[in-house]
Amino acid sequence: MPAATFTKSYHFEAEDTCKQEWVFTISDGPEGRIIEDLEIHPHTNDEGVPRGCQGHPKTICVLLRGLPLEAVHVSALAEASCIRNLACGQALAKCIEDLRKK
């Protein structure tokens, strides 16, 4: 029987971070919860130009694809820093902590 999958979105305010929405696709199978896919959508400025760096979200998505939720080192991510109030790593840690509760 194939693993059940679900999608969960997280939204962050522009005042806090340049990444607006994190959309996770998670499989829930016998070996635990696995991150099947992740999309990170940026906030945009008034002209529709994406805010923030483009490389970090792409790297995060590639690194997490196929990884069990329990393998993500949340405490290390929470130590990330950024010029914004909330670094990508900190936002990711919040998402992962919530996904582990489900």
N, C-alpha and C positions, 0 to 999 in steps of 0.2 A: 504494500500500500504506500503510495507517495506521501511525502511529508506535507502537512497542511502549511499554507503560507498566509501571511497577512501583511498589510501595509499600514504604517504609522507615520504621521507627519508631525513635525514640531516647528513652531513659528517663533521667531525672535524679533524684537523691536529694532528699528534702525538706529536708535540711540545707543543700543548695546553692542551690536555687531553688524558687520557688512553682509553677513549671510542670513537671509530672511527665512528660508524654509529648508528643512532637512527631511527627506522622505526615505524611509527605510522599508525594504521588503525583506521579511524575516520568514524563514522556514522553521517549523516547529516539529521536529522529528525525534526519533528514539535517541539520537546522539546529542540532543539539546537544541537550543535555538541558534540558527546560523544566519549571518547577514548575507542574503542572496544578492542584494543590490542596494545602492545608496545614491540618491540624487541630492545635490546641494545647490539651492537656487539663491542668487545674490539679491540684495536690495538694489534698486537702480536710482540714479539721480534724476533730476527734473527732465533731462534730455533722453532718458531711457538707457543711459550707459551704466553697465554693471559696476557696483562699488567693490572695492577691495581687490585683493590679488586673485588671479585665476588659477594659479598653480597649486596652492594648498588644497582646495576642494578636490581637484582632480587626483592629487596624490592620496588624499584621505580615502576617496572612493576606491581606488585601486588596492590600497593596502587592506581595506576592510572586507572586500568582496570575498566570500567563502569562509570568513573567520567566525568561529563560535563567539557569541556574546561574552561568555565567561573568559575568553582569551584577551579581551581588550583591557589594558592596564589603566583603569579609570583614574587612580590616584596620580599617576604620572601626567595624564592629560590635564587634570585639574590644575597642575602647576604651570601650564603654558601661559605665556603673556603676549599682549598685543597692544597697539596704540588705542584700540577700542576698549570699551568696558569689559567685553567678553571675547576672549580669543576663540578661534575655531576649536582648539583642543578642549577648552572649557565647555563650549556648547555641546561638543560631541560627548563629553563625559556626562553631562546632564541627560542627554538622550539615552545613552547606554544604561545609565542607572535606572531610568524609567522603564526601558524595555526589559530589563532584568526582573522587574516587579510583576510584569504581566503574566 
